[in-house]
Amino acid sequence: MILWRFPELGGLEYVLHHCLSMYSILLSLISGQGQIYILMVLFTEITTPFVNLRWYLDSAGQKNSKLYICNGVMLFLVWLCGLTCLHVQSWIKRNFHIYNN
């Protein structure tokens, strides 16, 4: 549906990204393993509402509003905690698991 209505949002790589994500979740559910890693990766999507709000405010010409500034600060903080710290922790856990088994 998105490809037909809004092709500028992404093409085949967009669909492939989401298909691979769903496949990974399905494998995790079937095998009963790796749920913590799937959760860590899904948690990185928490920044999406802030990115979308930033785009909407920019499109509406609200770059000088307090909401735009607050959203930018929250986007940075959530990105810092949700992506940076979580990815480092995930990388450490994965490597510990790989090299100790």
Secondary structure, 3 states (H helix, E strand, C coil): CHHHHCHHHCCHHHHHHHHHHHHHHHHHHHHCCCHHHHHHHHHHHHHHHHHHHHHHHHHCCCCCCHHHHHHHHHHHHHHHHHHHHHHHHHHHHHHHHHHCC
